[in-house]
């Protein structure tokens, strides 16, 4: 079970036209995937106060959009910054991963409900905890 603190979320993540990206943590495991994936505790989450949910599978906030729509690894992602390898954490690390996957698979301009219409292509994260509320200013 993913434990979440439901608060208002910032724009543009809450906009109905946006695919909002959250974060996960990968942990080495002795399974077929070689890791487990759980919600990243600093990702933040919440309910839009005004934007309608993009699809019935977007659950948790009644008839309003729940953020995030999709997630990717967001802790200790190896990146190159100014020519040097650095570990980055945050949705600033996970969002480029998701954007790259969508672009490289020909889905760079899909509608925001596309992940829900194609949910079998995604892994449902069902463990972890999201403890940090997003900044003030719900849309």
C-alpha positions in Angstrom: 0.0 0.0 0.0 1.3 3.4 -0.9 0.8 5.9 2.0 0.0 9.4 0.7 -0.7 12.8 2.3 -3.4 14.3 0.1 -2.9 18.0 -0.4 -3.5 20.5 -3.2 -0.9 20.4 -6.0 0.8 23.1 -8.0 0.5 24.0 -11.7 1.3 22.8 -14.2 1.1 19.3 -12.8 -2.6 19.6 -11.9 -3.6 20.9 -15.4 -5.8 18.3 -17.2 -3.7 18.6 -20.3 -0.4 17.7 -18.5 1.0 14.2 -17.8 2.4 14.8 -14.2 5.5 12.8 -13.3 6.2 11.5 -9.8 9.1 9.6 -8.4 10.0 6.0 -7.4 12.9 4.3 -5.7 14.6 1.2 -7.1 15.9 -1.4 -4.7 17.9 -4.5 -5.7 16.0 -7.7 -5.4 16.2 -11.4 -6.2 13.3 -11.4 -8.7 12.9 -11.6 -12.4 13.2 -7.8 -12.8 16.3 -7.7 -10.4 14.7 -4.8 -8.4 11.6 -3.7 -6.7 10.1 -0.3 -7.2 8.2 1.8 -4.6 6.9 5.3 -4.2 9.7 7.8 -3.5 9.0 9.6 -0.2 9.9 13.1 -1.4 7.8 13.0 -4.6 4.8 14.8 -3.3 1.2 14.1 -4.4 -2.2 15.5 -4.1 -5.5 16.4 -5.6 -6.2 19.2 -8.0 -8.9 21.5 -6.6 -10.2 22.5 -10.1 -9.0 20.1 -12.8 -11.2 17.1 -13.6 -9.8 13.6 -13.6 -8.5 12.6 -17.0 -9.7 9.0 -16.8 -11.6 6.7 -14.4 -8.3 5.0 -13.5 -7.0 8.3 -12.0 -8.3 7.5 -8.5 -8.1 9.0 -5.1 -9.5 12.5 -5.5 -13.2 11.9 -6.4 -13.9 13.7 -9.7 -10.7 15.8 -9.6 -7.2 14.9 -11.0 -4.8 13.0 -8.8 -1.1 13.8 -9.2 1.1 12.1 -10.3 -0.1 10.4 -13.5 3.1 8.3 -14.1 6.4 8.0 -12.2 10.0 6.9 -12.8 13.1 6.4 -10.7 13.8 9.7 -8.8 16.5 8.8 -6.3 20.2 8.8 -7.1 19.9 8.9 -10.9 23.3 9.1 -12.5 23.5 12.1 -14.8 26.2 14.3 -16.4 26.2 17.9 -15.2 28.8 20.2 -16.7 30.8 17.2 -18.0 30.8 15.4 -14.6 28.9 12.4 -13.4 26.5 13.3 -10.5 23.7 11.5 -8.7 20.5 13.6 -9.0 17.3 13.0 -7.1 13.8 14.4 -7.6 11.2 14.7 -10.2 13.7 16.8 -12.1 15.5 13.5 -12.7 12.4 11.3 -13.3 10.6 13.7 -15.6 13.3 13.7 -18.4 13.3 9.8 -18.2 9.5 9.7 -18.8 9.7 12.4 -21.5 12.5 10.5 -23.3 10.6 7.2 -23.2 7.5 8.9 -24.6 9.5 10.7 -27.3 11.6 7.7 -28.3 8.5 5.4 -28.6 6.7 7.9 -30.8 4.3 9.1 -28.0 5.8 12.6 -27.4 2.5 14.4 -28.3 -0.1 12.1 -26.7 -3.1 13.3 -24.8 -2.9 13.4 -21.0 -5.2 10.4 -20.7 -2.9 8.2 -22.8 -1.2 6.5 -19.8 -4.6 5.5 -18.5 -5.8 4.2 -21.9 -2.6 2.1 -22.1 -2.3 1.2 -18.4 -1.1 -2.4 -19.3 2.2 -0.7 -20.5 2.9 0.6 -17.0 3.9 -1.0 -13.7 1.4 -0.2 -10.9 3.4 1.0 -7.9 1.6 -0.3 -4.8 4.2 0.2 -2.0 6.1 3.1 -0.4 5.2 6.3 1.2 4.9 9.9 -0.1 5.5 12.1 2.9 6.4 15.6 1.6 3.6 17.8 0.7 3.9 19.9 -2.5 4.5 23.6 -2.2 1.6 25.9 -1.5 -0.7 27.1 -4.3 -3.2 24.5 -5.4 -4.8 25.3 -8.7 
